């Protein structure tokens, strides 16, 4: 199983980017996908998670109302639409798979995730 995050880049503050996470290979039957980010010299931080059905999502307070997570299970992709970007959103963004189908109280904890992609750099200039 491989995860590949893409869509990162350089954008001005107030701009938008859309990240995509492609899941390939033999996957778990039903899984949650999470997005995390890590800025230089900071710990990995939870951003968002979306359950198997796509109907429920959860966001960190820092991105709520700006970021939207969606998924297409036919294409095995999960997208993260990021609007109103701020310089503090600058980080490497990672997608990860959790072998549980539904939103769960530990979705914001990186240690619970089973598989990780390599990440994509997002840089927001002021």
C-alpha positions in Angstrom: 0.0 0.0 0.0 1.3 3.4 -0.9 0.1 6.9 -0.1 1.1 9.9 -2.2 0.3 13.4 -1.3 0.4 16.1 -4.0 -0.7 19.6 -4.7 1.5 21.5 -2.5 3.3 24.7 -3.6 3.9 28.4 -2.9 0.9 30.7 -2.4 0.3 34.1 -1.1 -1.5 34.7 2.2 -5.3 34.6 1.5 -4.9 32.2 -1.4 -6.0 28.6 -1.8 -4.4 25.2 -2.5 -6.0 21.8 -3.0 -4.0 18.8 -1.8 -4.7 15.3 -2.9 -3.8 12.0 -1.3 -3.8 8.9 -3.6 -4.0 5.5 -2.0 -2.8 2.7 -4.2 -2.2 -1.0 -3.7 -4.0 -3.4 -1.5 -5.8 -1.3 1.1 -7.8 -2.0 4.2 -11.4 -2.7 3.6 -12.7 0.5 5.1 -10.4 3.2 6.4 -10.2 6.7 7.7 -7.8 9.2 6.1 -6.1 11.8 8.2 -4.1 14.9 7.2 -1.3 16.1 9.4 1.3 18.8 9.0 4.8 19.5 10.3 6.5 22.9 10.3 10.2 23.2 10.8 11.2 22.6 14.4 7.7 21.8 15.4 5.9 18.5 16.2 3.5 16.9 13.7 0.1 18.5 14.0 -3.3 17.1 13.2 -5.2 18.9 10.5 -8.3 16.9 9.5 -9.7 13.4 9.1 -12.5 11.9 7.0 -14.2 8.7 7.7 -14.8 5.9 5.2 -18.2 7.1 4.0 -17.0 10.6 3.6 -20.0 11.9 5.5 -18.1 12.8 8.6 -15.0 14.9 9.0 -13.2 16.4 11.9 -10.8 19.4 11.8 -8.4 21.1 14.2 -9.5 24.4 15.5 -6.7 26.1 13.6 -8.1 25.1 10.2 -11.8 24.7 10.9 -13.9 26.8 8.5 -11.0 27.3 6.1 -10.1 23.7 5.1 -12.4 21.1 3.7 -11.7 17.4 3.4 -13.4 15.2 0.9 -12.9 11.7 -0.6 -13.7 9.7 -3.7 -13.6 6.0 -2.8 -14.0 5.0 -6.5 -10.7 6.7 -7.2 -9.1 6.1 -3.9 -8.3 9.7 -3.4 -8.8 12.1 -0.5 -8.6 15.9 -1.1 -7.9 18.7 1.3 -9.2 22.1 0.0 -7.3 24.8 1.8 -8.7 28.3 1.6 -7.7 31.6 3.3 -4.2 30.3 3.8 -2.0 32.0 6.3 1.8 32.0 6.8 1.3 29.8 9.8 -0.1 27.1 7.6 3.3 26.7 6.1 4.4 23.1 6.6 4.9 19.7 5.0 1.5 18.1 4.8 1.1 14.3 5.2 -1.8 12.0 4.6 -2.2 8.9 6.6 -4.5 5.9 6.7 -6.1 4.6 9.9 -7.6 1.1 9.8 -10.9 2.2 11.3 -14.0 3.1 9.2 -15.5 5.9 11.3 -14.6 9.1 13.1 -13.1 8.2 16.5 -11.9 10.1 19.5 -8.3 9.4 18.6 -8.3 10.6 15.0 -6.2 13.5 16.0 -3.3 11.3 17.3 -0.7 10.5 14.8 0.4 7.4 16.6 -2.8 5.6 15.8 -2.4 5.8 12.0 -1.1 2.7 10.2 0.3 4.1 7.0 1.9 7.4 6.0 2.7 9.1 2.7 5.8 11.2 2.1 4.2 14.6 2.3 3.9 17.7 0.2 5.3 21.1 1.0 3.0 24.0 1.4 4.5 27.5 1.7 2.4 30.5 2.4 4.1 33.9 1.9 3.0 37.0 3.8 
